[in-house]
Amino acid sequence: MTLTIGCYRYDTTQPLFDRSDVTVKTADTLPEIFERTIRGHEFDVAELGLTFYLRLLESGLPYVALPIFPNRVFRHSCVFVNRRSGITRPADLVDRTIGEFGTYGQDSGVWAKGILMDEHGFEPARNRWVVGGLDRPAAPFGFIPHPHPAGVPVTASGRALGDLLATGEIDALFSANVPQCVLDGAPDVVRLFPDFEPIERDYHRRTGIFPIMHAVVIRRELLDRADEVYRLFSAAAASAADRYRRDRRLYQVPTMVPWVNALVERNEAQFGAEWWPYGISANRVVLETYLRYHHEQGLSPRRYSVEEVFALPET
């Protein structure tokens, strides 16, 4: 049986699209892939945001997560503020109106809130939260439940959150994607951590955490093929990493971005040769941290263990 896979086209998954023994489908946006997985059960194997999976873990979703992580992003950089609000440091976020794309507690927001809670004493319950579309009006995601603590006010916006941030009608925004107003140079919108790279690098050095956003899920009835799927995704990621290593010899000329070679070398020095690991053992600290954040933020009924969440293929 040929597997049908739904995932985004990353460098870690591109080799899958080139194979003839699997059928790989994608979409313009990641939420489209998630919705087709959750509502239509369209794929045998699919990429799915961690919070999307956890919200449905006890509701009979016919998929099981595998420890394959095609999307990882540091998230200090995902907090945007309107400079006229007077927010210049994390402590200034108290008693503010904050937007969040799609749902209260999307994957990037879980990480950003959790990191701010651990490192800066941030308390989400001391704010008002507005959820909706980022660059155009959109209702909160309709294919997942929307839990949040009773004491945390969360409302839906009928307007684009990026527009609200640009005009100062919300004070801050937690977003997986960069708002169009930022790309357009909105004068009053800045990141909470403008020089985020050294802050994120220091965070990684201290904690060992490279935040995971998404996992790969497989139909329960196909769990006997979990090893095969793990090997497919692992080989694809290894192929991408090998390409970066080979291209060091050519100063990364296949890309038009200057100094990528230097960036690859700095990253390898910090992360080691295996900077994008799959499996549980190499990611246990990251996963346990996320599961703790998810529960602390009122998104899980209890704190799940890693073993409850992931099937463990024999790799």
N, C-alpha and C positions, 0 to 999 in steps of 0.2 A: 504494500500500500504506500503510495507516494504521500508524504506529509505536506500539508498546507500550512505555511508559516505566515503570520502577520507581524511585521516589525518595521521600524523606521530604517531608513537607509543611512547607516553610520559607516565610518571606515571599519568598525568592528564587525559589521554585518554585511558589508558590500559583497564579500566573497560568496555569501549564500545566494545572492541574486544571480550570480554567474553559474550556479550549479544546474545540472539537468535532472538530478535525482530528487529534487524537492521543488515545490511550487511556493514562491515567496510573493506575498502581496504587501503593499504599503498604502499610505494615504498622505494627504497634504499636511495633516496635523496629527500629533500623537493622540489627543482625545478621540479622534475618529477611529483609530485602531482600537482603543480601549472600549469604546461603545460597541463596535462591531463584535468584539470578543464577549462582552458582558451581556449585551442584549440579544445578539444574533447567534452567538456561539459559532462564529463563522470559521474559525481556524482550529486546526489540530494543536498547533503550538503558537503562542503569541507573546509579544512584549506587553507587559502590564505594569502600570505604576504601583509601587508598594502599597500606598494608602488605598488605592482602588481595590486591590486584592484583599487587604486586611479588613476593610469595611464589609466585605462579603464572605469572609472566611467561614462564618458559622451559618450562612444562609443557603447553603447547597449549591454554590457555584461549581459547575462541573469541570473545574480545572484545579491543578495542584502546581504550586510554585517550585521551580528548580533553581539552584544557586548559580544562575547565569545572569550577569548584570551588564546589559549593553549600554546603560546610560548612567554616568556618574558625573557630578558637577559640584564644585565647591560653591557654597551659597551665602557667604558674607556679601557677595556682590549683587544679590537679588533683592536687596532692600533699598527702595528709592524713596526720597522725601522731597517735599516742596520746601525750598530754603526759606520762604516767607513764614513758614510755621515755626521757625526758630529751632528746629531739630538739627543739632550738630554732633550728637553723641547718643549712644543707646539709652542713657538715662533720661533723655528728653522725650522718649516714646511714651511716657506715662500719660494716661488720660487723653489719648489721641484717637482720631478716626482713621482707621487703616483699611485699605483695600486688599483683597486677595482674589486672584484669578480662579474662577470656576467653582471653588468650594472653600470653606474654612478648613485649612489643613491639607492642601495639596502637598505633594512630596517635597517640593522646594520650600514651601512654607513650614512644614513640619521640621525640616532641618534648620531653617533660619531661626524660627522661634526657639527650638531646642538649644541651639548654640548660644543665642542671646540669653536664654534662661540660665544655662550653665556658666557662662563666662561674664555676664553683665547683670545678672539679677532681674532680667526682664520678666514681667508678669502679664501674659496675654489677657487675663481676666480684667485688667485695669484699663482696657481699651474698648472702643466700639469698632466692630468689624463690618465691612461691606464687601459682598462677593458679587461677581458678575463677569462680563466679558472684558477683555483687556483693551483692545483697540476699536471694538464695536460693541454695541449693546448685545447682551446675551444673558439668558437665564442661567442660574447655577446648573451644573451638570445634572441631567435628569435620570441618569442610569445608575446612580449610586445613592445610598443613604447619606444624610448630612448630619452626623452626630456632632454635638459640641456641648461643653459643660453648661449647665442651666444658668450659671451666673455670668456667662459670656454673651453679650448682645451681638447677634449676627443678623444682618438684614441683606436683602437682595437689591441690587441697583438696576435701574432701568436705563442707565447710561454707561458709556465706556469708562472703565476705571482710569485709563490713561488720561482721558480728558478731565476727569475730576481731579486727578493729581496735578495736572498742568495749571488748572485754575485755582488750586488751593482749597477745593471743596472737600477733599480728603487730605490728611496731613502726610500720609506715607502709603506705600504700596509694596506688598510682598508678591513677587512675580517670577515664574519660571522663565519667562521670555522678557527681553528688553522692550519696554513700551515704545510705541512709535513716536510718542512725544519726545523721548530721549534721543532717538535716532534722528529726529528732525531738529534737535538742538534747542528744545524748550528752555528758556533762560532760567527758570526758577526750579527746575527738576534736577536733582543730583543724587548720587548714591550716598547712603549713610556712611559707607566706607569708600571714599573716592579712590584711594590708592589700595585697592583690595588685594592685589597679588601678594605682596609681602605679608599681609595679615593672614591670608589663607595658607601661605607656605608655612608660616610660623605655627598656625593651628595644626597643620598636618605633622610637623616635626614633633610637637608636644603630645599629640593624641594618637598619631598613627592613623587617623581617620581620613579617608577619601570618600566623601558621601555618595551613597548609592541611591539612585532615584527609582529605577525600574528593575524588575526581574522578568524572567521568562516562565510562562505557565504552559502546562501540557494537559490535554484531556485525561481525566482519571482512567478511562478505559485503555489509554495508551501508555500507562506508566511503565509497562514492560519495555518501552522504547526510550525511556529517560536517558539511559547511557548513550544511546545513539544520538539523541538531541544534544546532550552535553558535549559530545565529541564534535558534532557539527559546528556548534557555536564557538567552542574552544579553538578549533582549527581556523575558523574565520578570524577571530581576534588575533591569534598568533600570526596569521598571514599579514594582517594590518601592521602589527608591531614589527615584523621582519622587514616590511617595506620601508618603514621609517629608519630602521637600522641600516639597510642597504643604501638608502638615499642620503645618509650622512656623507658617504663618499662623494656624492655629487652636490653637496650643500643644499639638499632638499629642492633641487631645481624643478621637480614636478609640480611644486606649488608656487604661486605668485607672491606669497607672503614673505617679505624679507626677514632674515634672522631666525627662520624656523629652526635651522640647524642648531643654533645656540640654545634655543628653547628646549629642543629635544635632549641636548646634552645636559642642560641644567636639570631637567626632569628626571633623566636616568640617574644622575648623581644623587638626587633626593629620594626617589622612589625605588631605585634598584632596577634590575633588568626586567622583573615581572611587575610592571607598574599597573597592570589592569587584570588582577587575578579573578578567576571564578572559583567556585567551591566554597565550603563553609569554613574550613580551618583558617584560610587566609583572610577571611572577611568577618569572623565571629565578632570582633570588637565593634565593627561598623554596624553590623546587623543588630546586635544587642542594644547599641545606643539608639538606633532608630526605633526599635520596638519599645524601648523605655520612653522615648519622646512621644510616640504615638499614644501610649497609655496616659502619660502625664498630661497630655493636652486634651484628654477626654474623648479621643477618637476610637479607642478600643475598650471593650468592657472590662478587660483585665490585661495584664502584661503577658504577652505570649512569649514562649521560648522559641528559639531558632528552630528546634526540632519539630515543634508543632506547626510551623509555617512552611517549611521546605521539605520536599522529598529529597532523599540523599542518594543520588545515583552512584553506582559502584564505578568510580573513576580511577 
